[in-house]
Amino acid sequence: MADQQSSETPPATPVDAPPAPEAPADEAQRPPEAPGDEGPAAGEFEIGDTVIAKIAHMACREVDGVHALGGATSRALSSLRVADPHTQGVTVDLRGDSVDVDITLVVAYGRSIPEVAQACRERVRERIEATTGLAVKAINVVVSDIYFPEGTGTSGADSGQA
């Protein structure tokens, strides 16, 4: 009868003892790792230049006052060749864990060029660092053109110039 009673009552635990930590369900089912096995974090990954260029391009497009990216020549050539329009006007120099970005853009008339350029720098740095974890060393911005909306009277014929 003593054997029957001991199997029904749980062993006593001290009141002050902390509860044993519970392993997550997926961890409990995982086999033990062999020495030298880093587990799921093992391996490497690489971020391509094109990915970084696309992030920078999209970040600049979000800035008010940016009409287009790329110079007039690159925009004309991109319409003739098969090029990714989401990298136009952006070149990337990736070196280890840091990146330099060159951006060529067209600013809308009436906007402060220095303010638009600075806003692009800030947005590009924020997006690249948050998305990739890479350090952005430099962002060079070249304003290659200014966009005049239709009907502003700023074309050569409208302004009295021949």
C-alpha positions as CSV (number, residue, x, y, z in Angstrom):
1,M,0.0,0.0,0.0
2,A,2.9,2.4,0.6
3,D,4.0,1.9,-3.0
4,Q,0.6,2.9,-4.2
5,Q,0.5,6.0,-2.1
6,S,3.9,7.3,-3.2
7,S,3.1,7.0,-6.9
8,E,0.0,9.2,-6.5
9,T,1.6,12.1,-4.6
10,P,4.2,14.3,-6.3
11,P,7.6,14.8,-4.6
12,A,7.7,17.8,-2.3
13,T,9.5,20.9,-3.6
14,P,10.8,23.8,-1.5
15,V,8.4,26.8,-1.5
16,D,11.2,29.2,-2.3
17,A,12.7,27.3,-5.2
18,P,12.1,29.0,-8.6
19,P,10.3,27.0,-11.2
20,A,12.4,25.2,-13.8
21,P,12.7,27.1,-17.0
22,E,10.6,25.6,-19.8
23,A,12.3,25.0,-23.2
24,P,10.3,26.3,-26.2
25,A,8.5,23.5,-28.0
26,D,10.5,23.8,-31.2
27,E,13.8,23.7,-29.2
28,A,12.8,20.6,-27.2
29,Q,12.3,18.7,-30.5
30,R,15.6,19.8,-32.0
31,P,18.4,17.3,-31.9
32,P,21.5,18.3,-29.9
33,E,24.1,20.2,-32.0
34,A,27.3,18.5,-32.8
35,P,30.6,20.3,-31.8
36,G,31.4,22.9,-34.5
37,D,27.8,23.1,-35.7
38,E,26.6,26.6,-35.5
39,G,23.0,25.7,-36.0
40,P,20.6,27.8,-38.0
41,A,22.9,30.9,-38.0
42,A,25.6,29.0,-39.9
43,G,26.4,30.2,-43.4
44,E,26.8,33.6,-45.1
45,F,24.7,36.0,-47.1
46,E,25.6,38.7,-49.6
47,I,23.7,41.8,-50.6
48,G,24.2,42.7,-54.3
49,D,24.9,46.2,-55.6
50,T,21.6,46.2,-57.5
51,V,19.6,45.6,-54.3
52,I,21.3,48.6,-52.6
53,A,20.8,50.7,-55.8
54,K,17.1,49.9,-55.8
55,I,16.7,50.9,-52.2
56,A,18.5,54.2,-52.8
57,H,16.4,54.8,-55.9
58,M,13.1,54.2,-54.1
59,A,14.2,56.3,-51.2
60,C,14.9,59.3,-53.4
61,R,11.6,58.9,-55.2
62,E,9.9,59.4,-51.8
63,V,11.5,62.9,-51.4
64,D,9.3,65.8,-52.4
65,G,10.9,67.9,-55.1
66,V,12.7,65.0,-56.9
67,H,11.2,64.8,-60.4
68,A,13.4,62.0,-61.8
69,L,16.7,60.1,-61.3
70,G,19.5,60.0,-63.8
71,G,20.8,62.6,-66.2
72,A,19.1,63.4,-69.5
73,T,21.5,61.1,-71.4
74,S,21.0,58.1,-69.1
75,R,17.2,58.5,-69.1
76,A,17.3,58.6,-73.0
77,L,19.5,55.6,-73.2
78,S,17.5,53.6,-70.6
79,S,14.5,53.9,-72.8
80,L,16.4,52.3,-75.7
81,R,18.1,49.5,-73.8
82,V,16.8,46.9,-71.4
83,A,17.8,48.5,-68.1
84,D,16.2,48.3,-64.7
85,P,14.4,51.6,-64.2
86,H,14.6,51.1,-60.4
87,T,18.3,51.6,-60.4
88,Q,18.5,54.5,-62.9
89,G,20.6,57.5,-61.6
90,V,22.1,55.5,-58.8
91,T,25.6,53.8,-58.6
92,V,26.8,51.9,-55.6
93,D,30.3,51.1,-54.4
94,L,30.1,48.3,-51.9
95,R,33.2,47.5,-49.9
96,G,32.9,45.0,-47.1
97,D,30.3,46.3,-44.6
98,S,30.2,49.8,-45.9
99,V,28.8,51.4,-49.0
100,D,29.2,54.7,-51.0
101,V,26.3,55.9,-53.1
102,D,26.2,58.3,-56.1
103,I,22.9,59.7,-57.1
104,T,22.1,61.8,-60.1
105,L,18.7,63.5,-60.0
106,V,16.4,66.1,-61.6
107,V,14.8,68.6,-59.2
108,A,11.4,70.2,-59.7
109,Y,11.5,73.9,-60.4
110,G,10.7,76.1,-57.4
111,R,12.3,73.7,-54.9
112,S,15.5,74.4,-52.9
113,I,18.1,72.3,-54.5
114,P,20.3,72.0,-51.4
115,E,17.3,71.0,-49.3
116,V,16.2,68.4,-51.8
117,A,19.7,67.0,-52.0
118,Q,20.0,66.8,-48.2
119,A,16.6,65.2,-47.9
120,C,17.7,62.5,-50.4
121,R,21.0,61.9,-48.5
122,E,19.1,61.5,-45.2
123,R,16.4,59.2,-46.7
124,V,18.9,57.1,-48.6
125,R,21.1,56.6,-45.5
126,E,18.1,55.8,-43.3
127,R,16.7,53.2,-45.8
128,I,20.0,51.5,-46.7
129,E,21.2,51.2,-43.1
130,A,17.8,50.0,-41.8
131,T,17.2,47.5,-44.6
132,T,20.7,46.1,-45.1
133,G,22.6,46.8,-41.9
134,L,25.5,48.2,-43.9
135,A,27.2,51.5,-42.9
136,V,26.7,54.2,-45.5
137,K,30.0,56.1,-45.7
138,A,29.2,58.7,-48.4
139,I,26.2,59.8,-50.4
140,N,27.1,62.1,-53.3
141,V,24.2,63.9,-55.0
142,V,24.5,65.5,-58.5
143,V,21.6,67.6,-59.7
144,S,21.9,67.2,-63.4
145,D,18.7,69.1,-64.5
146,I,15.7,71.0,-63.3
147,Y,12.2,70.1,-64.3
148,F,9.8,72.9,-65.5
149,P,6.2,71.9,-65.4
150,E,4.1,72.5,-68.5
151,G,2.5,75.9,-68.7
152,T,5.0,77.7,-66.4
153,G,6.3,79.9,-69.3
154,T,9.9,78.9,-68.7
155,S,10.7,77.4,-72.1
156,G,13.0,79.3,-74.5
157,A,10.0,80.1,-76.9
158,D,7.8,81.3,-74.0
159,S,10.4,83.5,-72.4
160,G,11.2,85.5,-75.6
161,Q,14.5,83.7,-76.2
162,A,15.2,82.5,-79.8
